[in-house]
Amino acid sequence: QVQVEESGGGSVQAGGSMRLSCGASGRTFSLYTMGWFRQAPGKEREFVAAISWSGGSTDYSDSVKGRFTISRDNTKNSVTLQMNSLKPEDTAVYYCAQASTGAIATTTVSYRYWGQGTQVTVSS
């Protein structure tokens, strides 16, 4: 079974940067789109960013576009979310997930395997 795990969360001041990492098990990692989602208290889990199987395509939510960058290294079964110019509204638990497709996907139902989440807190 595929296992996904995030790391790199923590607390940062507004305007700062943070890098989240995600590792996934399985020899078919490179076949699938990987995504980042986040969930704030009282909110539904929302799409943040995704990267296609080859890394050739990416997509971002409007709220993070221009500030966040997703990347992947298929030789290491890893995905990174570089977050710059962080805002308090970015505060949430961030989840890394593996999709059931190699194409860009932005909905939670398109992702089959999920990490446990890592807390990101941005203070004013």
Backbone hydrogen bonds, N-H to C=O, Kabsch-Sander energy under -0.5 kcal/mol:
donor,donor_aa,acceptor,acceptor_aa,energy
5,E,23,G,-2.3
7,S,21,S,-2.2
10,G,119,Q,-1.0
12,V,121,T,-2.5
14,A,123,S,-2.7
15,G,86,L,-3.2
16,G,13,Q,-2.2
18,M,83,M,-2.5
20,L,81,L,-2.6
21,S,7,S,-2.9
22,C,79,V,-2.1
23,G,5,E,-2.3
24,A,77,N,-2.0
25,S,3,Q,-2.4
29,F,26,G,-1.0
31,L,28,T,-2.1
32,Y,29,F,-1.6
33,T,101,T,-3.0
34,M,51,I,-2.2
35,G,97,A,-2.7
36,W,49,A,-3.1
37,F,95,Y,-2.8
38,R,46,E,-2.4
39,Q,93,V,-2.1
43,K,40,A,-2.3
46,E,38,R,-3.2
48,V,36,W,-2.4
49,A,36,W,-1.8
50,A,59,D,-2.1
51,I,34,M,-2.6
52,S,57,S,-2.6
53,W,102,G,-2.2
55,G,52,S,-0.9
59,D,50,A,-1.9
61,S,48,V,-2.4
64,V,61,S,-1.3
65,K,61,S,-1.5
67,R,64,V,-2.4
68,F,64,V,-2.1
69,T,82,Q,-2.4
71,S,80,T,-2.1
73,D,78,S,-2.5
76,K,73,D,-1.4
78,S,73,D,-1.8
79,V,22,C,-2.4
80,T,71,S,-2.6
81,L,20,L,-2.7
82,Q,69,T,-3.1
82,Q,80,T,-0.5
83,M,18,M,-3.2
83,M,81,L,-0.6
84,N,67,R,-1.9
84,N,82,Q,-0.6
85,S,15,G,-0.6
86,L,16,G,-2.4
90,D,87,K,-2.3
91,T,88,P,-1.9
92,A,120,V,-1.9
93,V,39,Q,-2.4
94,Y,92,A,-0.6
94,Y,118,T,-3.0
95,Y,37,F,-3.2
97,A,35,G,-2.4
98,Q,113,Y,-2.6
99,A,33,T,-2.9
100,S,110,S,-2.1
110,S,107,T,-1.5
111,Y,108,T,-1.7
112,R,98,Q,-2.0
113,Y,98,Q,-1.8
115,G,96,C,-2.6
118,T,94,Y,-2.0
120,V,92,A,-2.6
121,T,10,G,-2.8
123,S,12,V,-2.3
123,S,121,T,-0.5
